[in-house]
Amino acid sequence: MKIIDLGGKEMTVTDLELAIMQADDYRHYRHTDPSFKLLDDGLQAYWEDVYQKLLRLKSE
């Protein structure tokens, strides 16, 4: 199974359930220092996109 990330790179998924759990975790990570807000916003958007694409794979 494969998905395309926000950067246009193809990702191969070998363990869908594990990938969903990891992406779910990563989309909630934040720095404690508020000066990283812009970075965190970008990372959250990336992992949210990956998470949603993985869920679509699971429902197919």
Phi and psi restraints in degrees (range 20) as a CNS / XPLOR table:
assign (resid 1 and name C) (resid 2 and name N)
       (resid 2 and name CA) (resid 2 and name C) 1.0 -139.3 20.0 2
assign (resid 2 and name N) (resid 2 and name CA)
       (resid 2 and name C) (resid 3 and name N) 1.0 150.0 20.0 2
assign (resid 2 and name C) (resid 3 and name N)
       (resid 3 and name CA) (resid 3 and name C) 1.0 -133.5 20.0 2
assign (resid 3 and name N) (resid 3 and name CA)
       (resid 3 and name C) (resid 4 and name N) 1.0 162.5 20.0 2
assign (resid 3 and name C) (resid 4 and name N)
       (resid 4 and name CA) (resid 4 and name C) 1.0 -110.5 20.0 2
assign (resid 4 and name N) (resid 4 and name CA)
       (resid 4 and name C) (resid 5 and name N) 1.0 124.8 20.0 2
assign (resid 4 and name C) (resid 5 and name N)
       (resid 5 and name CA) (resid 5 and name C) 1.0 -79.9 20.0 2
assign (resid 5 and name N) (resid 5 and name CA)
       (resid 5 and name C) (resid 6 and name N) 1.0 177.7 20.0 2
assign (resid 5 and name C) (resid 6 and name N)
       (resid 6 and name CA) (resid 6 and name C) 1.0 -62.9 20.0 2
assign (resid 6 and name N) (resid 6 and name CA)
       (resid 6 and name C) (resid 7 and name N) 1.0 -23.2 20.0 2
assign (resid 6 and name C) (resid 7 and name N)
       (resid 7 and name CA) (resid 7 and name C) 1.0 -86.6 20.0 2
assign (resid 7 and name N) (resid 7 and name CA)
       (resid 7 and name C) (resid 8 and name N) 1.0 0.3 20.0 2
assign (resid 7 and name C) (resid 8 and name N)
       (resid 8 and name CA) (resid 8 and name C) 1.0 87.2 20.0 2
assign (resid 8 and name N) (resid 8 and name CA)
       (resid 8 and name C) (resid 9 and name N) 1.0 7.1 20.0 2
assign (resid 8 and name C) (resid 9 and name N)
       (resid 9 and name CA) (resid 9 and name C) 1.0 -88.6 20.0 2
assign (resid 9 and name N) (resid 9 and name CA)
       (resid 9 and name C) (resid 10 and name N) 1.0 140.7 20.0 2
assign (resid 9 and name C) (resid 10 and name N)
       (resid 10 and name CA) (resid 10 and name C) 1.0 -81.8 20.0 2
assign (resid 10 and name N) (resid 10 and name CA)
       (resid 10 and name C) (resid 11 and name N) 1.0 131.9 20.0 2
assign (resid 10 and name C) (resid 11 and name N)
       (resid 11 and name CA) (resid 11 and name C) 1.0 -116.6 20.0 2
assign (resid 11 and name N) (resid 11 and name CA)
       (resid 11 and name C) (resid 12 and name N) 1.0 130.7 20.0 2
assign (resid 11 and name C) (resid 12 and name N)
       (resid 12 and name CA) (resid 12 and name C) 1.0 -93.2 20.0 2
assign (resid 12 and name N) (resid 12 and name CA)
       (resid 12 and name C) (resid 13 and name N) 1.0 128.7 20.0 2
assign (resid 12 and name C) (resid 13 and name N)
       (resid 13 and name CA) (resid 13 and name C) 1.0 -105.6 20.0 2
assign (resid 13 and name N) (resid 13 and name CA)
       (resid 13 and name C) (resid 14 and name N) 1.0 117.5 20.0 2
assign (resid 13 and name C) (resid 14 and name N)
       (resid 14 and name CA) (resid 14 and name C) 1.0 -101.2 20.0 2
assign (resid 14 and name N) (resid 14 and name CA)
       (resid 14 and name C) (resid 15 and name N) 1.0 -24.2 20.0 2
assign (resid 14 and name C) (resid 15 and name N)
       (resid 15 and name CA) (resid 15 and name C) 1.0 -135.2 20.0 2
assign (resid 15 and name N) (resid 15 and name CA)
       (resid 15 and name C) (resid 16 and name N) 1.0 94.8 20.0 2
assign (resid 15 and name C) (resid 16 and name N)
       (resid 16 and name CA) (resid 16 and name C) 1.0 -62.2 20.0 2
assign (resid 16 and name N) (resid 16 and name CA)
       (resid 16 and name C) (resid 17 and name N) 1.0 -45.1 20.0 2
assign (resid 16 and name C) (resid 17 and name N)
       (resid 17 and name CA) (resid 17 and name C) 1.0 -61.8 20.0 2
assign (resid 17 and name N) (resid 17 and name CA)
       (resid 17 and name C) (resid 18 and name N) 1.0 -43.3 20.0 2
assign (resid 17 and name C) (resid 18 and name N)
       (resid 18 and name CA) (resid 18 and name C) 1.0 -65.8 20.0 2
assign (resid 18 and name N) (resid 18 and name CA)
       (resid 18 and name C) (resid 19 and name N) 1.0 -41.7 20.0 2
assign (resid 18 and name C) (resid 19 and name N)
       (resid 19 and name CA) (resid 19 and name C) 1.0 -61.8 20.0 2
assign (resid 19 and name N) (resid 19 and name CA)
       (resid 19 and name C) (resid 20 and name N) 1.0 -40.3 20.0 2
assign (resid 19 and name C) (resid 20 and name N)
       (resid 20 and name CA) (resid 20 and name C) 1.0 -63.3 20.0 2
assign (resid 20 and name N) (resid 20 and name CA)
       (resid 20 and name C) (resid 21 and name N) 1.0 -45.4 20.0 2
assign (resid 20 and name C) (resid 21 and name N)
       (resid 21 and name CA) (resid 21 and name C) 1.0 -62.4 20.0 2
assign (resid 21 and name N) (resid 21 and name CA)
       (resid 21 and name C) (resid 22 and name N) 1.0 -42.9 20.0 2
assign (resid 21 and name C) (resid 22 and name N)
       (resid 22 and name CA) (resid 22 and name C) 1.0 -66.0 20.0 2
assign (resid 22 and name N) (resid 22 and name CA)
       (resid 22 and name C) (resid 23 and name N) 1.0 -46.8 20.0 2
assign (resid 22 and name C) (resid 23 and name N)
       (resid 23 and name CA) (resid 23 and name C) 1.0 -62.3 20.0 2
assign (resid 23 and name N) (resid 23 and name CA)
       (resid 23 and name C) (resid 24 and name N) 1.0 -38.1 20.0 2
assign (resid 23 and name C) (resid 24 and name N)
       (resid 24 and name CA) (resid 24 and name C) 1.0 -61.5 20.0 2
assign (resid 24 and name N) (resid 24 and name CA)
       (resid 24 and name C) (resid 25 and name N) 1.0 -44.1 20.0 2
assign (resid 24 and name C) (resid 25 and name N)
       (resid 25 and name CA) (resid 25 and name C) 1.0 -62.8 20.0 2
assign (resid 25 and name N) (resid 25 and name CA)
       (resid 25 and name C) (resid 26 and name N) 1.0 -50.2 20.0 2
assign (resid 25 and name C) (resid 26 and name N)
       (resid 26 and name CA) (resid 26 and name C) 1.0 -62.1 20.0 2
assign (resid 26 and name N) (resid 26 and name CA)
       (resid 26 and name C) (resid 27 and name N) 1.0 -33.1 20.0 2
assign (resid 26 and name C) (resid 27 and name N)
       (resid 27 and name CA) (resid 27 and name C) 1.0 -70.9 20.0 2
assign (resid 27 and name N) (resid 27 and name CA)
       (resid 27 and name C) (resid 28 and name N) 1.0 -10.3 20.0 2
assign (resid 27 and name C) (resid 28 and name N)
       (resid 28 and name CA) (resid 28 and name C) 1.0 -103.6 20.0 2
assign (resid 28 and name N) (resid 28 and name CA)
       (resid 28 and name C) (resid 29 and name N) 1.0 -5.1 20.0 2
assign (resid 28 and name C) (resid 29 and name N)
       (resid 29 and name CA) (resid 29 and name C) 1.0 -70.5 20.0 2
assign (resid 29 and name N) (resid 29 and name CA)
       (resid 29 and name C) (resid 30 and name N) 1.0 140.9 20.0 2
assign (resid 29 and name C) (resid 30 and name N)
       (resid 30 and name CA) (resid 30 and name C) 1.0 -144.2 20.0 2
assign (resid 30 and name N) (resid 30 and name CA)
       (resid 30 and name C) (resid 31 and name N) 1.0 148.8 20.0 2
assign (resid 30 and name C) (resid 31 and name N)
       (resid 31 and name CA) (resid 31 and name C) 1.0 -74.3 20.0 2
assign (resid 31 and name N) (resid 31 and name CA)
       (resid 31 and name C) (resid 32 and name N) 1.0 152.0 20.0 2
assign (resid 31 and name C) (resid 32 and name N)
       (resid 32 and name CA) (resid 32 and name C) 1.0 -79.7 20.0 2
assign (resid 32 and name N) (resid 32 and name CA)
       (resid 32 and name C) (resid 33 and name N) 1.0 -21.8 20.0 2
assign (resid 32 and name C) (resid 33 and name N)
       (resid 33 and name CA) (resid 33 and name C) 1.0 -85.5 20.0 2
assign (resid 33 and name N) (resid 33 and name CA)
       (resid 33 and name C) (resid 34 and name N) 1.0 116.9 20.0 2
assign (resid 33 and name C) (resid 34 and name N)
       (resid 34 and name CA) (resid 34 and name C) 1.0 -63.6 20.0 2
assign (resid 34 and name N) (resid 34 and name CA)
       (resid 34 and name C) (resid 35 and name N) 1.0 -13.7 20.0 2
assign (resid 34 and name C) (resid 35 and name N)
       (resid 35 and name CA) (resid 35 and name C) 1.0 -69.6 20.0 2
assign (resid 35 and name N) (resid 35 and name CA)
       (resid 35 and name C) (resid 36 and name N) 1.0 -10.3 20.0 2
assign (resid 35 and name C) (resid 36 and name N)
       (resid 36 and name CA) (resid 36 and name C) 1.0 -94.2 20.0 2
assign (resid 36 and name N) (resid 36 and name CA)
       (resid 36 and name C) (resid 37 and name N) 1.0 11.5 20.0 2
assign (resid 36 and name C) (resid 37 and name N)
       (resid 37 and name CA) (resid 37 and name C) 1.0 -55.1 20.0 2
assign (resid 37 and name N) (resid 37 and name CA)
       (resid 37 and name C) (resid 38 and name N) 1.0 -45.6 20.0 2
assign (resid 37 and name C) (resid 38 and name N)
       (resid 38 and name CA) (resid 38 and name C) 1.0 -62.0 20.0 2
assign (resid 38 and name N) (resid 38 and name CA)
       (resid 38 and name C) (resid 39 and name N) 1.0 -43.1 20.0 2
assign (resid 38 and name C) (resid 39 and name N)
       (resid 39 and name CA) (resid 39 and name C) 1.0 -62.6 20.0 2
assign (resid 39 and name N) (resid 39 and name CA)
       (resid 39 and name C) (resid 40 and name N) 1.0 -46.1 20.0 2
assign (resid 39 and name C) (resid 40 and name N)
       (resid 40 and name CA) (resid 40 and name C) 1.0 -61.9 20.0 2
assign (resid 40 and name N) (resid 40 and name CA)
       (resid 40 and name C) (resid 41 and name N) 1.0 -40.0 20.0 2
assign (resid 40 and name C) (resid 41 and name N)
       (resid 41 and name CA) (resid 41 and name C) 1.0 -61.2 20.0 2
assign (resid 41 and name N) (resid 41 and name CA)
       (resid 41 and name C) (resid 42 and name N) 1.0 -42.3 20.0 2
assign (resid 41 and name C) (resid 42 and name N)
       (resid 42 and name CA) (resid 42 and name C) 1.0 -66.3 20.0 2
assign (resid 42 and name N) (resid 42 and name CA)
       (resid 42 and name C) (resid 43 and name N) 1.0 -42.3 20.0 2
assign (resid 42 and name C) (resid 43 and name N)
       (resid 43 and name CA) (resid 43 and name C) 1.0 -67.2 20.0 2
assign (resid 43 and name N) (resid 43 and name CA)
       (resid 43 and name C) (resid 44 and name N) 1.0 -39.0 20.0 2
assign (resid 43 and name C) (resid 44 and name N)
       (resid 44 and name CA) (resid 44 and name C) 1.0 -62.3 20.0 2
assign (resid 44 and name N) (resid 44 and name CA)
       (resid 44 and name C) (resid 45 and name N) 1.0 -43.0 20.0 2
assign (resid 44 and name C) (resid 45 and name N)
       (resid 45 and name CA) (resid 45 and name C) 1.0 -62.8 20.0 2
assign (resid 45 and name N) (resid 45 and name CA)
       (resid 45 and name C) (resid 46 and name N) 1.0 -41.7 20.0 2
assign (resid 45 and name C) (resid 46 and name N)
       (resid 46 and name CA) (resid 46 and name C) 1.0 -61.0 20.0 2
assign (resid 46 and name N) (resid 46 and name CA)
       (resid 46 and name C) (resid 47 and name N) 1.0 -52.0 20.0 2
assign (resid 46 and name C) (resid 47 and name N)
       (resid 47 and name CA) (resid 47 and name C) 1.0 -71.1 20.0 2
assign (resid 47 and name N) (resid 47 and name CA)
       (resid 47 and name C) (resid 48 and name N) 1.0 -30.5 20.0 2
assign (resid 47 and name C) (resid 48 and name N)
       (resid 48 and name CA) (resid 48 and name C) 1.0 -64.2 20.0 2
assign (resid 48 and name N) (resid 48 and name CA)
       (resid 48 and name C) (resid 49 and name N) 1.0 -42.0 20.0 2
assign (resid 48 and name C) (resid 49 and name N)
       (resid 49 and name CA) (resid 49 and name C) 1.0 -62.6 20.0 2
assign (resid 49 and name N) (resid 49 and name CA)
       (resid 49 and name C) (resid 50 and name N) 1.0 -46.7 20.0 2
assign (resid 49 and name C) (resid 50 and name N)
       (resid 50 and name CA) (resid 50 and name C) 1.0 -60.6 20.0 2
assign (resid 50 and name N) (resid 50 and name CA)
       (resid 50 and name C) (resid 51 and name N) 1.0 -45.3 20.0 2
assign (resid 50 and name C) (resid 51 and name N)
       (resid 51 and name CA) (resid 51 and name C) 1.0 -58.8 20.0 2
assign (resid 51 and name N) (resid 51 and name CA)
       (resid 51 and name C) (resid 52 and name N) 1.0 -47.3 20.0 2
assign (resid 51 and name C) (resid 52 and name N)
       (resid 52 and name CA) (resid 52 and name C) 1.0 -63.8 20.0 2
assign (resid 52 and name N) (resid 52 and name CA)
       (resid 52 and name C) (resid 53 and name N) 1.0 -38.9 20.0 2
assign (resid 52 and name C) (resid 53 and name N)
       (resid 53 and name CA) (resid 53 and name C) 1.0 -67.3 20.0 2
assign (resid 53 and name N) (resid 53 and name CA)
       (resid 53 and name C) (resid 54 and name N) 1.0 -36.5 20.0 2
assign (resid 53 and name C) (resid 54 and name N)
       (resid 54 and name CA) (resid 54 and name C) 1.0 -67.0 20.0 2
assign (resid 54 and name N) (resid 54 and name CA)
       (resid 54 and name C) (resid 55 and name N) 1.0 -40.8 20.0 2
assign (resid 54 and name C) (resid 55 and name N)
       (resid 55 and name CA) (resid 55 and name C) 1.0 -63.1 20.0 2
assign (resid 55 and name N) (resid 55 and name CA)
       (resid 55 and name C) (resid 56 and name N) 1.0 -37.2 20.0 2
assign (resid 55 and name C) (resid 56 and name N)
       (resid 56 and name CA) (resid 56 and name C) 1.0 -63.8 20.0 2
assign (resid 56 and name N) (resid 56 and name CA)
       (resid 56 and name C) (resid 57 and name N) 1.0 -40.6 20.0 2
assign (resid 56 and name C) (resid 57 and name N)
       (resid 57 and name CA) (resid 57 and name C) 1.0 -59.3 20.0 2
assign (resid 57 and name N) (resid 57 and name CA)
       (resid 57 and name C) (resid 58 and name N) 1.0 -42.7 20.0 2
assign (resid 57 and name C) (resid 58 and name N)
       (resid 58 and name CA) (resid 58 and name C) 1.0 -64.3 20.0 2
assign (resid 58 and name N) (resid 58 and name CA)
       (resid 58 and name C) (resid 59 and name N) 1.0 -35.1 20.0 2
assign (resid 58 and name C) (resid 59 and name N)
       (resid 59 and name CA) (resid 59 and name C) 1.0 -80.4 20.0 2
assign (resid 59 and name N) (resid 59 and name CA)
       (resid 59 and name C) (resid 60 and name N) 1.0 -11.4 20.0 2
